């Protein structure tokens, strides 16, 4: 029973990371369609990326593969968000 519970927690963790990333994907698509990121703080996105990278390093140290995979997904999504924010920055 304990193994099944742990497996459900592990998969739920991945689902949570996908949910967090989904919001950023919506923002990325919005920037891409509008071809503008004027209303997005690039400094805020940089801080999110730094924070996400620090958490990823910590999770690699912990060694939980589900958390590591989820954090990699989130970190790559934040990096993509930063790319589009800078790419479509006006002025």
Beta strands, then each sheet from edge to edge (+ up, - down):
end
